[in-house]
Amino acid sequence: MEKLKELAGMAIITVLFTLFTIALVSAYIEEYNLFKAEPVTVKTVEKVGAKGLYGPPSYYVRVELPNGEEAPYLNRISKQQMKDFQVGDEVSGYSLRPSDFSTLRDFIFDSIFYLAGILIVGGLAFCCWVALILTIPCKQSKQKTLSNKQKKRERKRWKKLNRKKKGSGWGIVGGIIAFFLLFLIHPLWNLLMKLLPFGKTQTEALVLDRDSYVTYRKHEDSSYELTLSFQDDAGQSVQVIKDVTRNTYHQYNSGDAVPITFRNANPYDVFIQNTTFWDLFQLASTWQAYLYFSIIALTVFVGRIYWRDYRKKNSQTQDKQKSR
């Protein structure tokens, strides 16, 4: 009876996860249906980079829509496309209507939460199906009475299995920590590029525009942007939408000159000079920064526990060797 209840509960959970997965897939297809979109090629009218506070730059173009009007929004492109494209070149993408255009990267980045949900919920549904199939009772063979020797062998086997489970548990924890550490690659690389004294050029950028989004919600950060224009080492005009702190945002108006540094290898990788204590404080006060600090703290905490366990095992093996 107990096994039947367990199977029923497992079956209900499996069906629920499966239904959630189907619902997410159908919603994704309805919202971002590439099958209904027609492949089109449009002309670029502007190249713009975007540089956040913590990560590397992203790359955009403004295009002429299929109906002949200039798009009021920007479309994502790759770093290589940004290098190769010139204003007036054509870019390929998809259009659902004449007043609409999206690149493949737009579809991927705009639907990233749908895709993540489908992968997570779909993975859980798959695991539940596997667990449900494995828990279906098969014909059980009659239990044989074990001798004392067989009992000892069984105990040794269970001890080995417990050790393996403990080791695999640490492996799972290490895998989860490694997954979360992937989120630190971009901010750490950005910090390294900012601190490196070589491979960069100092110049002044003109503030073309200012934009801000101020929110008073507890779990949401306000954002401040300066649209900067300057020339790189080759004399090419570069335009970057730079995320800045509130302190930096209020120091400059449209038409002002801002001291910046940019990487010679990538002029869209822009850093504002004259960073103050208030800038650092505001950088560290965002939810994104709290997330990074939490990952670092969790990694250090788990690493200390693992190191203690490792030292304890070593000391126990050494004691055993000495006792022999």
N, C-alpha and C positions, 0 to 999 in steps of 0.2 A: 504493500500500500504506500509506504514511504517513497519507494522508487518511482511509483506512478505519479505521485505529487511532484517529485523533483523533475521528472520528464515533462510534466504538464507546464510547470513553471519555466523550464528551459525553452519549451516550444513557444510559449507566449512571448518571452523575451526575444527569441529569434524572429518570430513573425513581426514584432514591433520594429526591430532594427531594420528588417527587410522592407517594411512599408515606409519607414522614414527615408531609406535609401532611394526607393522608387519615387517618393515625393520630391526629394531633392533633385534627382536626375530630371524629372519632368519639369520642375520649375526652372532648372538651368537651361534646358532645351527651349522652353518658352521664352525666357529672358534673353538668352544669348544663342540664338539658333543660327549657326553658320550655314545650315542646309538651305534656309530661306534667303540668306544674303547672297547678293550677286557680286562676283569678283569684278572690281573696277580699278582703274589707274587714274590718279589725279595728280595735278601739278602742285609742287610745294611753293609757298610764297614767303616762308620765314622759318629759320632754324633757331631753336631756343633750348638752352640747357636748364636744368633745375638742380640745385644743390641744397640738400637738407642740412640739419644741424649735426647729425650723427653718422651719416652714410655717404657713399660715393655719389657722383652726379647721375641723373637720369636724363634722357634725351628725347626731344619732341620736335615736331614740325607743325606749322600751320599750313593748311592746304586750301586749294580751291575746290569746293564741293562739286558733285556731278551736275548740279543745277546752275553752275557758273558763279555762285556767290562765295565769298571768303568765309571760311569756317570761323565761328566765334570761340571755338575751343581748340586745344592742342591735341595732337595724336602722338602716341609713343612710337619710337623707333629704336633700333639697336645702336650700340656704340660704333660699330663698323659702318653702319649706314650714315651716322652723323659725320664720320670722317669722309665718306665717299660723296655724299650728297652736296649739291650746290643749290642755291635758291633758283627755282625754275625747273629743276629735275622732277621726274615723275616718281611716285611711290605707289606701290600696289597695296590693296586692301579690300574691304567688303562694304557693301552698301545695302541697307534695307529699303531706303527711299532716296529720292534725288537730293533731299536736304540733309542727308546723313552719310557719314563715312567713318570707318574704324579700321585700324590696322589689326593684324593678328595679335600683336602685343597688347592692344587695347582690350580685346576680348579676354585674354589670359589674365591680365592684371585686374581688370574690373570685376572678373568673376572668381577671383582667387579664394574668397570665402566660401563660395558654392563648391569649388573644386576641393578645398580642404575638408568641408563638411561631408562631401560624397566619399572621399578617401577614408576619413575617420569612421563615419557611420557604416559605410560599406565594408570596411575591414572588420568592424565589430560584428556585423551581420554574418560575414564569412566565417569568423572564428566561432560564432554561436552555432552555425550550421554544422561545422566540423565537430564541436563538442557534443551537439545533440546526436549526431550519427554515432559517435564513439560511445555514448552513454546508453544507447539502445541495448537492452540485455540480450545476450546470445545464450545458446544452450550451454549450461555450466556442467563441467565434468565433475564427477563425484570426488569429494575431498578424500585424500588418502591420509592415514595417520603417519605423521613424520617421526622418524627415529631421532635420538639425541644428536647424532652427527649431522643429520639433515637440518635440525633446528639450529645448531651452531653455524652451519653454512648460511642459513637464512638470515641469522642475526648479522653475520659479517657482511652479507650482501646488502642488507638494509642500512648498515653503517656507511658502506661505500656510497650507496644511493643518496643518503642524507648529506654526505660531504659534497657530492656532485651537485646536489640541489643548492647547497649553500654557495658553492662556487658559481653556479649558473645564476643565482640570485644577484651576486655581485656583478656578474656580467651584464645582467639586465639593467641594473642601476647605472653601471658605467655607460651602457648604450643610451639610456635616457639622458644622462648628463651630457654626453657627447652631442646628442641631438640639440639640447638647449644651448650648448656652447657655439653651435653654428650661428646663432643669432648675434654672437659677439664679434664675428669676423669683420663685419662692416664698420661698427663703431671703433674697434681697435685699429683697423687699417686707416680709418679717417684720422684718428688721433695721431698715429705714426706719421702720416703725410703732413699733418699740421705742424708737428714738432721738428721734423727734419729740416735742417738749415740750408740744405743744398737742393739743386734741381728745381728751384722755384724762381719766379720773377716778381719783383715788387713794382706796382704801378698804381695809378688812380683810375677808378671807374666812375662813370656818370650815372646818377640815379635817374632812370627813365620813369619809374612808377613806384608807388607804394601801395601795399594791400595788407589788410589785417582782418583776422577773425577772432573776436574777443568773446569768450564764453565764461559763464560763472558756474558751470556745472562742476561738481566735485571731481568727477572721474573723466574729465576731458580737458585737454590743454588748449590754450589760445595759440594762434599762429600769427607770425609777422613776416612779411616778405618785402624785399627790395629787388626791383628789376634793374640789373646793372648792365652797362655797356662799356666795353673797353677793346683795345687792340692787343692781339697776342704778338709773339716775337716775329712772326712772319708778316705782320701788318694787317692781318685779317680781323674784321670786326666780329666780336664775340658778345652774345647776349645771354645772360644767366639770371634766372629767378632764384634769388638766394634767401633761404630761411635764416632769420636773425633773431636775436633775443629782443625782448621788449625794450631793454635799455638802449641797444643799438638802433632799433627802429625809430625811437623818438629823438635820436640825435641828428637824423638826416631827413631832408625834404627833397622833393623832385627837383632836379637840376643841380644838386650838391655833388661834390667830388668825394668819393670814399676811398681811403687807402686800402688796397687789397694785395694779396699774393696769389698767384696761380701756378699750378704745376706746369713745367715746360712740356712734359709728356702728354698732358691733357689740360688745356686751358679752361675747360668747363669745371675743373676741380678748384674752386675758388674759396679762399679763406679771408675773412675780415681781419684787418690788423687792429692794434690798440685794444686788445681784449682786457677788460677790467674785472675787478672782483665781482661786481654785480652781474656781469655777463656769465661768469663761471657759476655763481650762485643760482641764477635763473636757468642755466643749462642743467644743473643738478636737481632742479625742483620739478622737472617734468615727469609724467608717468612713464615715458619711454626710458628715462634715466633710472627710475626706480626699478623697472623691469631688468635692466642690465645689472644693476647693483644686486638685485635679488638672485640672479643667475650666478654671479660671482660668489656671493655669500653661500649659496647652496652647494656650489662646487667645492669651495674650501671646507665646508662642514662635512660633506660626504668623503672628501679626500682625507681628512683627519681621522674619521672613523675607520676608513679602509686601511690607513697607515698603522693605526693602533692594532687592528685585527691582524695585519701582516706581521708586525713585530711580535705580537703574542704567539702566533703560530711558529715563528722562527725560534723564539725562546723555548717553547715547548719541545720542539724537535731537538734543540741543543741539549736540553735537560735529559731527554730520552737517550741521546747518544752518550752523554757523560755517565748516566746510570748503567749503561751497558759496559 
